[in-house]
Amino acid sequence: MTFQVLCDVHIAFKVVRFFQSKGCKALHVNDIIDGYYTSDHKITEFADANAYTEITKDADFRDSHFIKGSPKKLLKIDLGNISTTKLISILEVHFDIIAKAFENESCYVEIGNGYIEVKPDL
């Protein structure tokens, strides 16, 4: 089971490669539209139009998901300032849960220190 991911600007390219190694189609926001300068609105539009799960550390996307229903699929990283290696190891541990959650048309997953929260319905 695979899904598509779009990593926000503050997510390292190594995370893109991690998801690609899992068989996911994965892009970094720097590789679409206006790259680093792409507005949050355009990022969300792109993700929704192309069935990508947006991965971010930005709370604005979480707020938009719950208020506007967009982005439809969101993985919010709430781990503070950790190394990319540590983030990837946490994603590895939770990968099956994440992949299952994003089989839904809309879903919110948050990974924090010592927890993973899955909300498949808006």
Residue frames as qw, qx, qy, qz and C-alpha x, y, z in Angstrom:
[[0.000, 0.889, 0.457, 0.000, 0.00, 0.00, 0.00],
 [0.442, -0.030, 0.031, 0.896, 1.44, 3.36, -1.02],
 [0.064, 0.908, 0.388, -0.145, 0.35, 6.94, -1.01],
 [0.475, 0.585, 0.049, 0.656, 1.69, 10.21, -2.36],
 [0.458, -0.711, -0.267, 0.463, 3.41, 12.77, -0.14],
 [0.317, 0.767, 0.028, 0.558, 4.32, 16.41, -0.55],
 [0.621, -0.401, -0.339, 0.582, 6.88, 17.61, 1.98],
 [0.037, -0.988, -0.149, -0.019, 6.67, 21.23, 3.09],
 [0.377, 0.810, -0.295, 0.339, 9.66, 23.55, 2.94],
 [0.285, -0.695, 0.555, -0.358, 10.88, 22.79, 6.49],
 [0.934, -0.104, 0.334, -0.073, 10.92, 19.03, 5.90],
 [0.238, -0.602, 0.650, 0.399, 14.30, 17.72, 4.73],
 [0.621, 0.438, -0.483, -0.435, 14.80, 16.15, 1.29],
 [0.087, 0.242, -0.957, 0.133, 15.98, 13.00, 3.11],
 [0.473, 0.210, 0.658, -0.548, 12.36, 12.54, 4.25],
 [0.662, 0.502, -0.175, -0.528, 11.27, 12.66, 0.60],
 [0.408, 0.428, -0.798, -0.113, 13.80, 9.93, -0.17],
 [0.242, -0.078, 0.877, -0.408, 12.57, 7.90, 2.83],
 [0.646, 0.357, 0.392, -0.549, 9.01, 7.89, 1.47],
 [0.601, 0.551, -0.444, -0.372, 10.27, 7.09, -2.03],
 [0.133, 0.351, -0.923, 0.083, 12.16, 4.09, -0.60],
 [0.391, 0.142, 0.783, -0.462, 8.82, 2.89, 0.79],
 [0.243, 0.331, 0.825, 0.389, 7.29, 2.94, -2.70],
 [0.105, 0.812, 0.437, -0.373, 5.50, 6.27, -2.29],
 [0.399, 0.630, 0.212, 0.632, 5.47, 8.99, -4.87],
 [0.442, -0.728, -0.249, 0.462, 7.11, 11.82, -2.93],
 [0.383, 0.671, 0.102, 0.627, 7.88, 15.42, -3.81],
 [0.370, -0.409, -0.323, 0.769, 9.33, 18.37, -1.95],
 [0.170, 0.888, 0.352, -0.243, 7.58, 21.73, -2.17],
 [0.175, -0.690, 0.368, 0.598, 10.83, 23.18, -3.58],
 [0.270, -0.051, 0.818, 0.505, 10.21, 21.03, -6.67],
 [0.181, 0.630, 0.738, 0.160, 6.74, 22.38, -7.52],
 [0.070, 0.929, 0.355, 0.078, 5.18, 25.64, -8.70],
 [0.137, 0.911, -0.196, 0.336, 7.32, 28.48, -7.23],
 [0.634, 0.188, -0.593, 0.461, 9.56, 26.28, -5.09],
 [0.358, -0.202, -0.571, 0.710, 10.47, 27.78, -1.73],
 [0.109, 0.061, 0.068, -0.990, 8.29, 30.81, -2.54],
 [0.337, -0.339, -0.750, -0.457, 5.11, 28.85, -3.16],
 [0.394, -0.360, 0.249, -0.808, 2.31, 30.18, -0.95],
 [0.292, -0.016, 0.879, -0.377, 0.60, 27.90, 1.57],
 [0.648, 0.413, 0.262, -0.584, -2.62, 28.27, -0.41],
 [0.605, 0.548, -0.472, -0.333, -0.97, 27.07, -3.64],
 [0.050, 0.325, -0.934, 0.141, 0.74, 24.20, -1.82],
 [0.454, 0.154, 0.731, -0.486, -2.60, 23.05, -0.44],
 [0.670, 0.516, -0.020, -0.533, -4.32, 23.44, -3.81],
 [0.420, 0.512, -0.726, -0.183, -1.60, 21.35, -5.46],
 [0.130, -0.170, 0.934, -0.288, -1.78, 18.66, -2.78],
 [0.560, 0.296, 0.561, -0.533, -5.57, 18.37, -2.99],
 [0.630, 0.575, -0.189, -0.486, -5.72, 18.50, -6.80],
 [0.525, 0.484, -0.695, -0.083, -3.11, 15.75, -7.12],
 [0.898, -0.330, -0.227, -0.183, -4.13, 13.56, -4.13],
 [0.494, 0.363, -0.573, 0.543, -0.98, 14.22, -2.13],
 [0.632, -0.672, -0.344, 0.177, -0.68, 13.93, 1.62],
 [0.169, 0.832, -0.223, 0.480, 0.92, 17.12, 2.83],
 [0.773, -0.326, -0.349, 0.417, 3.66, 16.72, 5.44],
 [0.109, 0.755, -0.075, 0.642, 4.44, 19.77, 7.51],
 [0.421, -0.213, -0.587, 0.657, 5.53, 21.18, 10.84],
 [0.061, -0.163, -0.042, -0.984, 3.38, 24.28, 10.26],
 [0.138, 0.364, 0.774, -0.499, 0.29, 24.66, 12.47],
 [0.358, 0.379, -0.089, -0.849, -1.38, 26.87, 9.82],
 [0.406, 0.111, -0.782, -0.460, -1.95, 23.80, 7.65],
 [0.135, -0.240, -0.917, 0.290, -3.52, 21.95, 10.60],
 [0.207, 0.420, 0.387, -0.794, -5.87, 24.87, 11.21],
 [0.410, 0.324, -0.403, -0.752, -6.80, 24.99, 7.53],
 [0.269, -0.011, -0.948, -0.169, -7.44, 21.23, 7.49],
 [0.075, -0.384, -0.838, 0.380, -9.91, 21.43, 10.36],
 [0.189, 0.525, 0.245, -0.793, -11.54, 24.75, 9.42],
 [0.450, 0.525, -0.287, -0.663, -11.67, 24.52, 5.62],
 [0.917, 0.125, 0.363, -0.106, -11.16, 20.79, 5.02],
 [0.742, 0.612, -0.074, 0.262, -8.04, 21.54, 3.01],
 [0.340, 0.338, -0.817, -0.320, -5.51, 20.08, 2.72],
 [0.853, -0.152, -0.243, -0.436, -7.60, 16.93, 2.66],
 [0.938, -0.147, -0.227, 0.216, -4.73, 14.74, 3.84],
 [0.036, 0.853, -0.342, 0.392, -2.23, 16.08, 6.34],
 [0.839, -0.213, -0.352, 0.357, 0.62, 14.63, 8.37],
 [0.134, -0.916, 0.152, -0.347, 1.60, 17.16, 11.03],
 [0.729, 0.073, -0.465, 0.497, 5.02, 16.71, 12.62],
 [0.355, -0.846, 0.045, -0.395, 5.01, 18.10, 16.16],
 [0.906, -0.182, -0.210, 0.320, 8.37, 16.91, 17.44],
 [0.315, -0.889, 0.146, 0.299, 10.22, 20.18, 17.92],
 [0.332, 0.811, -0.469, -0.116, 13.72, 20.58, 16.61],
 [0.830, -0.252, 0.493, 0.066, 14.92, 17.01, 16.11],
 [0.149, -0.439, 0.708, 0.533, 17.41, 15.59, 13.64],
 [0.660, 0.309, -0.365, -0.579, 16.24, 14.32, 10.29],
 [0.363, 0.192, -0.911, 0.036, 17.65, 10.90, 11.20],
 [0.146, 0.124, 0.785, -0.590, 15.49, 10.80, 14.34],
 [0.557, 0.319, 0.083, -0.762, 12.41, 11.97, 12.38],
 [0.594, 0.294, -0.639, -0.391, 12.92, 9.25, 9.79],
 [0.195, 0.068, -0.948, 0.244, 13.28, 6.61, 12.50],
 [0.333, 0.239, 0.576, -0.707, 9.98, 7.76, 14.03],
 [0.615, 0.371, -0.211, -0.662, 8.28, 7.73, 10.61],
 [0.406, 0.252, -0.867, -0.141, 9.66, 4.22, 10.06],
 [0.063, 0.063, 0.879, -0.468, 8.16, 2.97, 13.34],
 [0.392, 0.436, 0.494, -0.643, 4.74, 4.44, 12.47],
 [0.126, 0.248, -0.606, -0.746, 4.79, 3.91, 8.71],
 [0.094, -0.274, -0.932, -0.220, 2.11, 1.20, 8.58],
 [0.004, -0.641, -0.605, 0.472, -0.29, 3.30, 10.69],
 [0.071, 0.553, -0.145, -0.817, 0.38, 6.36, 8.52],
 [0.096, 0.099, -0.778, -0.613, -0.10, 4.44, 5.26],
 [0.056, -0.442, -0.895, 0.015, -3.36, 2.87, 6.47],
 [0.020, 0.648, 0.397, -0.650, -4.70, 6.26, 7.63],
 [0.132, 0.526, -0.273, -0.794, -4.07, 7.89, 4.27],
 [0.111, 0.226, 0.901, 0.354, -6.13, 5.30, 2.43],
 [0.097, 0.722, 0.593, -0.343, -9.02, 7.57, 3.48],
 [0.348, 0.738, 0.334, 0.472, -10.13, 10.42, 1.23],
 [0.037, -0.803, 0.211, -0.557, -9.35, 12.86, 4.03],
 [0.836, -0.358, -0.338, 0.240, -7.29, 12.28, 7.12],
 [0.053, -0.868, 0.335, -0.364, -5.23, 14.04, 9.77],
 [0.890, -0.187, -0.287, 0.301, -2.27, 12.39, 11.44],
 [0.076, -0.897, 0.309, -0.308, -0.12, 14.09, 14.04],
 [0.853, -0.039, -0.377, 0.360, 3.12, 12.69, 15.36],
 [0.200, -0.871, 0.236, -0.381, 4.42, 14.17, 18.60],
 [0.094, 0.480, -0.794, 0.361, 6.76, 13.20, 21.39],
 [0.169, -0.044, 0.920, -0.351, 5.53, 9.78, 22.45],
 [0.511, 0.433, 0.605, -0.430, 2.26, 9.77, 20.50],
 [0.002, -0.042, -0.664, -0.747, 0.61, 9.40, 17.13],
 [0.385, 0.425, 0.507, -0.644, -2.92, 10.73, 16.64],
 [0.068, 0.116, 0.780, 0.611, -5.07, 9.65, 13.69],
 [0.382, 0.469, 0.427, -0.672, -8.31, 11.38, 12.73],
 [0.321, 0.140, 0.787, 0.507, -9.66, 9.82, 9.53],
 [0.082, 0.724, 0.625, 0.281, -12.79, 11.96, 9.32],
 [0.111, 0.294, -0.072, 0.947, -13.23, 15.72, 9.33]]
